[in-house]
Amino acid sequence: MNLPNKLTLFRVILIPFFVFFLIAPFFDGYGNYIALAIFIVASLTDFADGKIARKYQLVTNFGKFADPLADKLLVCSAMICLIELNKIPSWVVIIIIAREFIISGFRLVASDKGVVIAASYWGKFKTVFQMFMVISMILSLDFGWWAIVEDVLMYVALALTIISLLDYMYKNRDVLKDTK
């Protein structure tokens, strides 16, 4: 297993620790900072694994599949926790998770046809904004304008979620056609 794939697996391993520190009642007052540090480290592995894979030609089909899956697990876990913490509306999270299910199903259909669909730039932008949104909501600074920053990041992430879905569907529409 190459280094980028190890970083992807490391990101997945960090998720339960992130969730634990974010919502466990034992760390009142500082658990969110530990969770934030874990989330940032996990997010940085996302950028590192892709950069290393492309630079050293270590791109694998496993990586094309596992990297976006790890991102989905990390960000969706964070957003579900943020619902519990009353930081994000559930309808936003439902739309974002629905998009992830649709794309995962789409990739499964493509895989049956021997096609591997890698992450697009829109999908990458979406992930970056979702990660910044999560970071800002975990920080939850007590500045009056911070709530505006959180809302802007949330709505931009939501818009990019929808745009990236439409982009995937349009660019790969041939995958859905029945060939007999």
Kinemage of the C-alpha trace (Angstrom):
@kinemage 1
@onewidth
@group {chain A} dominant
@subgroup {mainchain}
@vectorlist {calphas} color= white
{ca met a 1} P 0.000 0.000 0.000
{ca asn a 2} L 1.457 3.346 -1.018
{ca leu a 3} L 1.757 6.482 1.142
{ca pro a 4} L -1.277 8.347 -0.268
{ca asn a 5} L -3.505 5.339 0.435
{ca lys a 6} L -2.070 5.059 3.964
{ca leu a 7} L -2.906 8.728 4.541
{ca thr a 8} L -6.447 8.094 3.332
{ca leu a 9} L -6.842 5.180 5.757
{ca phe a 10} L -5.347 7.296 8.546
{ca arg a 11} L -8.031 9.920 7.858
{ca val a 12} L -10.733 7.270 8.275
{ca ile a 13} L -9.153 6.064 11.534
{ca leu a 14} L -9.228 9.617 12.929
{ca ile a 15} L -13.003 9.972 12.467
{ca pro a 16} L -14.172 8.118 15.613
{ca phe a 17} L -11.679 10.095 17.727
{ca phe a 18} L -12.906 13.345 16.197
{ca val a 19} L -16.552 12.466 16.907
{ca phe a 20} L -15.743 11.341 20.449
{ca phe a 21} L -13.985 14.565 21.409
{ca leu a 22} L -16.573 16.767 19.696
{ca ile a 23} L -19.674 15.363 21.378
{ca ala a 24} L -18.532 13.446 24.474
{ca pro a 25} L -19.652 15.273 27.631
{ca phe a 26} L -16.392 14.488 29.461
{ca phe a 27} L -14.415 17.278 27.839
{ca asp a 28} L -16.694 20.250 28.367
{ca gly a 29} L -14.950 23.448 27.348
{ca tyr a 30} L -11.986 21.952 25.527
{ca gly a 31} L -13.159 18.803 23.748
{ca asn a 32} L -14.141 20.871 20.726
{ca tyr a 33} L -10.558 22.150 20.434
{ca ile a 34} L -9.179 18.611 20.498
{ca ala a 35} L -11.804 17.627 17.905
{ca leu a 36} L -10.885 20.671 15.836
{ca ala a 37} L -7.198 19.711 15.872
{ca ile a 38} L -8.078 16.160 14.801
{ca phe a 39} L -10.367 17.457 12.057
{ca ile a 40} L -7.662 19.793 10.742
{ca val a 41} L -5.065 17.004 10.721
{ca ala a 42} L -7.522 14.719 8.919
{ca ser a 43} L -8.336 17.480 6.425
{ca leu a 44} L -4.653 18.105 5.754
{ca thr a 45} L -4.150 14.412 4.969
{ca asp a 46} L -6.769 14.871 2.254
{ca phe a 47} L -4.671 17.543 0.582
{ca ala a 48} L -1.401 15.682 1.177
{ca asp a 49} L -2.505 12.318 -0.195
{ca gly a 50} L -3.728 13.802 -3.463
{ca lys a 51} L -0.670 15.972 -3.928
{ca ile a 52} L 1.720 13.077 -3.254
{ca ala a 53} L -0.258 10.684 -5.465
{ca arg a 54} L -0.173 13.055 -8.437
{ca lys a 55} L 3.421 14.225 -7.957
{ca tyr a 56} L 4.891 10.719 -7.735
{ca gln a 57} L 2.400 8.998 -10.071
{ca leu a 58} L 0.965 6.947 -7.204
{ca val a 59} L -2.657 7.345 -8.298
{ca thr a 60} L -4.490 4.043 -7.880
{ca asn a 61} L -8.050 2.893 -8.449
{ca phe a 62} L -8.224 2.201 -4.707
{ca gly a 63} L -7.205 5.807 -4.044
{ca lys a 64} L -9.741 7.148 -6.541
{ca phe a 65} L -12.410 5.229 -4.657
{ca ala a 66} L -11.209 5.497 -1.043
{ca asp a 67} L -10.134 9.149 -0.990
{ca pro a 68} L -13.563 10.623 -1.795
{ca leu a 69} L -15.170 8.051 0.511
{ca ala a 70} L -12.891 9.098 3.387
{ca asp a 71} L -13.780 12.745 2.711
{ca lys a 72} L -17.478 11.916 2.793
{ca leu a 73} L -17.134 9.997 6.052
{ca leu a 74} L -15.154 12.780 7.699
{ca val a 75} L -17.331 15.691 6.608
{ca cys a 76} L -20.673 13.908 7.031
{ca ser a 77} L -19.697 12.700 10.514
{ca ala a 78} L -18.763 16.251 11.431
{ca met a 79} L -21.995 17.718 10.080
{ca ile a 80} L -24.147 15.133 11.861
{ca cys a 81} L -22.386 16.041 15.117
{ca leu a 82} L -22.936 19.725 14.363
{ca ile a 83} L -26.682 19.067 14.070
{ca glu a 84} L -26.612 17.622 17.578
{ca leu a 85} L -24.708 20.691 18.759
{ca asn a 86} L -27.290 23.003 17.089
{ca lys a 87} L -24.673 24.531 14.804
{ca ile a 88} L -26.155 23.584 11.421
{ca pro a 89} L -29.720 23.013 10.199
{ca ser a 90} L -30.573 19.396 9.519
{ca trp a 91} L -32.035 20.205 6.083
{ca val a 92} L -28.618 21.408 4.897
{ca val a 93} L -26.982 18.197 6.075
{ca ile a 94} L -29.708 16.091 4.455
{ca ile a 95} L -29.101 17.766 1.078
{ca ile a 96} L -25.336 17.315 1.388
{ca ile a 97} L -25.589 13.664 2.436
{ca ala a 98} L -28.181 12.963 -0.278
{ca arg a 99} L -25.694 14.283 -2.856
{ca glu a 100} L -23.037 11.941 -1.453
{ca phe a 101} L -25.368 8.937 -1.748
{ca ile a 102} L -26.296 9.891 -5.306
{ca ile a 103} L -22.655 10.248 -6.371
{ca ser a 104} L -21.701 6.993 -4.612
{ca gly a 105} L -24.495 5.181 -6.448
{ca phe a 106} L -23.429 6.823 -9.670
{ca arg a 107} L -19.858 5.632 -9.119
{ca leu a 108} L -21.135 2.118 -8.440
{ca val a 109} L -23.020 2.053 -11.747
{ca ala a 110} L -19.918 3.389 -13.502
{ca ser a 111} L -17.760 0.763 -11.810
{ca asp a 112} L -20.035 -2.002 -13.121
{ca lys a 113} L -19.269 -0.665 -16.585
{ca gly a 114} L -15.524 -0.585 -15.913
{ca val a 115} L -15.419 3.203 -15.509
{ca val a 116} L -13.720 4.857 -12.535
{ca ile a 117} L -15.026 8.352 -11.845
{ca ala a 118} L -12.431 10.434 -10.036
{ca ala a 119} L -13.228 13.567 -8.073
{ca ser a 120} L -13.866 16.661 -10.185
{ca tyr a 121} L -12.680 20.177 -9.408
{ca trp a 122} L -16.209 21.136 -8.366
{ca gly a 123} L -16.223 18.181 -5.976
{ca lys a 124} L -12.866 19.250 -4.582
{ca phe a 125} L -14.031 22.856 -4.100
{ca lys a 126} L -17.149 21.523 -2.391
{ca thr a 127} L -15.049 19.451 -0.003
{ca val a 128} L -12.748 22.372 0.816
{ca phe a 129} L -15.677 24.675 1.598
{ca gln a 130} L -17.377 21.987 3.648
{ca met a 131} L -14.178 21.523 5.648
{ca phe a 132} L -13.840 25.285 6.251
{ca met a 133} L -17.508 25.410 7.218
{ca val a 134} L -17.021 22.617 9.756
{ca ile a 135} L -13.900 24.285 11.163
{ca ser a 136} L -15.697 27.622 11.555
{ca met a 137} L -18.693 25.974 13.242
{ca ile a 138} L -16.515 24.020 15.664
{ca leu a 139} L -14.593 27.199 16.519
{ca ser a 140} L -17.874 29.062 17.027
{ca leu a 141} L -16.148 32.275 18.031
{ca asp a 142} L -18.116 34.801 20.023
{ca phe a 143} L -17.722 37.634 17.545
{ca gly a 144} L -20.956 39.075 16.187
{ca trp a 145} L -19.744 38.768 12.613
{ca trp a 146} L -18.579 35.149 13.039
{ca ala a 147} L -22.134 33.852 12.636
{ca ile a 148} L -22.212 35.595 9.244
{ca val a 149} L -18.959 33.862 8.253
{ca glu a 150} L -20.454 30.507 9.284
{ca asp a 151} L -23.634 31.165 7.287
{ca val a 152} L -21.730 32.281 4.185
{ca leu a 153} L -19.503 29.191 4.315
{ca met a 154} L -22.551 26.979 4.834
{ca tyr a 155} L -24.468 28.407 1.866
{ca val a 156} L -21.416 28.379 -0.412
{ca ala a 157} L -20.735 24.758 0.578
{ca leu a 158} L -24.390 23.918 -0.091
{ca ala a 159} L -24.315 25.632 -3.497
{ca leu a 160} L -21.066 23.846 -4.434
{ca thr a 161} L -22.630 20.564 -3.317
{ca ile a 162} L -25.483 21.035 -5.784
{ca ile a 163} L -23.239 22.367 -8.571
{ca ser a 164} L -20.813 19.451 -8.195
{ca leu a 165} L -23.709 16.970 -8.315
{ca leu a 166} L -25.000 18.484 -11.540
{ca asp a 167} L -21.455 18.570 -12.954
{ca tyr a 168} L -20.878 14.855 -12.196
{ca met a 169} L -24.223 13.888 -13.668
{ca tyr a 170} L -23.711 15.935 -16.828
{ca lys a 171} L -20.104 14.911 -17.500
{ca asn a 172} L -20.844 11.246 -16.915
{ca arg a 173} L -24.367 11.027 -18.316
{ca asp a 174} L -23.300 8.266 -20.722
{ca val a 175} L -22.736 5.983 -17.738
{ca leu a 176} L -26.480 5.911 -17.092
{ca lys a 177} L -27.380 4.934 -20.634
{ca asp a 178} L -28.309 1.305 -21.116
{ca thr a 179} L -26.135 -0.443 -23.637
{ca lys a 180} L -27.444 -3.749 -24.860
